[in-house]
Amino acid sequence: MSARNPADALAAIVGREHVARSPSGTAVDGVQPRWQVSPGSVDEVSRVMRLAATEHLVVAPRGSGSALDLGMPPLALDIAMDLCRLDGIVDYVPADMVATVQAGARLDTLARELGKHGQMLALDPYGGSSRTVGGVLATGASGPRRFRYGSGRDLLLGARFVQADGTITWGGSKVVKSVTGYDIPKLLAGSLGTLGIIVEATLRLHPAPAALGSWLFAFGSREAAASFVAALLASTLEPERLTSLNGAALARAGHPGAEAGVAVQVSHGQARRSVRNGRMLSCPSLQATPSAYRPTSDSFSIAAATTATLPDDGALDKRVGRSIRAND
């Protein structure tokens, strides 16, 4: 350890107002950091990491703080690096359907900007849209939408990250189709910051659906639910989300006694009424075994409630609660 006070050195890099000593709510798996710092630029992240390497300080990056209990508890923790000030959109050309954003950008903020151009980042992790892009990628978080679009690892084209010694490194590409050798960003996804701190991410985007419809089907047996899913996947439909529910989740959704359930969300590029008119149930391949999938009247009451307005997290998700994601 050098003679210089690390707290003063951190304040010299990010500003004293962005250094907090042992703030509450920052513990990682019960381990409290000595300081929390909030850098405002990639260069400041690099300088903090360079200082930490020199002073032999242990650093853990954080975003919204939604997944601080993942991974092994740290043996020690000196600095919690809050990246929420890095919240800008660095580059976005709608025609390319690719966006480069800083790690602290929130999913809801990004969604609003992309929505102006009819596009979306197809990630719906548990914890909702207040989570940050860097945190979602570093923790490998995903939700039911991965069924169609894949996880964050699949949507990550390139990343700028800071190594343990403060070196700023870029890996990957900024286009969808590219051959660039080792795909370093894929290693960063789900690494919990152990390989480097993600500070920027280049992401593949998708067209936002013009209309969405959701249905909840309850079954008396898991075999019936499995038959329904097999018929659905064999049809021409491409579900936006497909989630299985156990008895406990169904009970919270108003179906006590049901053994298995399937929540389905389908997107349409046509008018919203095509969803509300129940087009999903008119698919011939699903009608082949009506007794295996026919929902009860209660199912349709829930479907009507969720079809009318369905935000990113899904009204159905809120109604069923955490268990709907725990069983997908």
ABEGO torsion letter per residue (X at the ends): XBABBAAAAAAAAAEAAABBBGBBGABBGGBBBABBBBBABAAAAAAAAAAAAAAGBBBBBBBAGAAAABEBBBABBABBBBAAABABBABBBAAAGBBBBBAABBAAAAAAAAAAAGBBBBBBBBGEAABBAAAAAAAGBBBAAAAAAEBAAAABABBBBBBAAGBBBBBEBABABBBAEBBAAAAABGAGGAAEBBABBBBBBBBBBABBBBBBBBBABAAAAAAAAAAAAABABBBABBBBBBAAAAAAAGBBGBABBBBBBBBBABBAAAAAAGAAAABAAAAABAAAABBBAAAAAAAAAAAABBBAAEAAAAAAEAAAAAAX
